[in-house]
Amino acid sequence: MAEKTKILIIRFSSIGDIVLTTPVIRCLKQQIEGEVEVHYITKQAYAVILESNPYIDKVYSIKKKVSEVASDLRKEKYNFIIDLHKNIRSSRVKSSISGKSFSFDKLNYEKWMMVNFKKNLLPDFHIVDRYLASAKSLGIKNDDKGLDYFIPNEEKINVSDLPINFQQGYIAFAIGGQHATKCLPVDKIIDICRKVELPIVLLGGKNDQRVAKFIEDKLDQKILNGCGIFSLHQSASLVEQASLIISHDTGLMHIAAAFKKKIVSIWGNTIPEFGMYPYLPSALKHYSQMIQVDQLSCRPCSKIGFEQCPKGHFKCMKLIDEDTVVEHVYDLLKLD
């Protein structure tokens, strides 16, 4: 009998980054010969994203320190470790257990050059492909099936439970973002929602509740405010059943890509060239439309984001044309 191959994948955060690792999980499980056991270590707050994934055999989670699970990890005797975080904490995991380790190219120098000197040395290479390349020596190849996201049955939303005007179709608008410079000003969100004829479900976390309530009050029956009300899985269920998704550069954008949805993504201080735009199978690339302000000399100002524009003008979002967003929405809705 062939010996079992045990693999540990490391990615501690956050929602979108973890969803972007799912092709690696699936390909390792399906393409390596013999019995393969895939484990995953992440932060406790994000374990829920992985626990229903059928390609994962065990999820380890930590609150703060690797030492919380180090002794259990050592007992597993992994053959291989795939480090898809590549930081000090992931190095501590690797140093505390046995197993040959692999990692990916974070392109930190290229990103630094782009942010600080606007010199584009970035390869045209999505981060998913960089993740997959880290495990290439194990014989896995990109299966072009895109991302995965699995919702437990008990967390699925029945559309018939939504207000009646949402039951015949709606658009989901992920209004949040990890940083304020990734988000449209609220007046632009309101204008887009007003100009789109379909009802709108607002999605986001508790931090987005104040903005969402303001939008809801302005547009009344057209809006279903789910920010901070629905769980992550419930929000994902609403994304899965939406006619189309409008999103900033945020985790729900990647969840939408996992469900092969039509996506209009809006980019502020970050840029798609960093390699984290919606990742879709080749046959569905046309389902993604990205909107950004080109030829803005200060953009990108960060590879992550800020709580306010460093220049004070926030042109990367204030110059986004609402009519262009709406045009892209209707162009995508016409596609089969």
Secondary structure, 3 states (H helix, E strand, C coil): CCCCEEEEEECCCCHHHHHCCHHHHHHHHHHCCCCEEEEEEEEHHHHHHCCCCCCCCEEEEECCCHHHCHHHHHHHCCCEEEECCCCHHHHHHHHHCCCEEEECCCCHHHHHHHHHHCCCCCCCCCHHHHHHHHCHHHCCCCCCCCCCCCCCHHHCCCHHHCCHHHCCCCEEEECCCCCHHHCCCHHHHHHHHHHCCCCEEEECCHHHHHHHHHHHHHHHHHEEECCCCCCHHHHHHHHHHCCEEEEECCHHHHHHHHCCCCEEEECCCCCHHHCCCCCCCHHHHHHEEEECCCCCCCCCCCCCCCCCCCCCCCHHHHCCCHHHHHHHHHHHHCCC
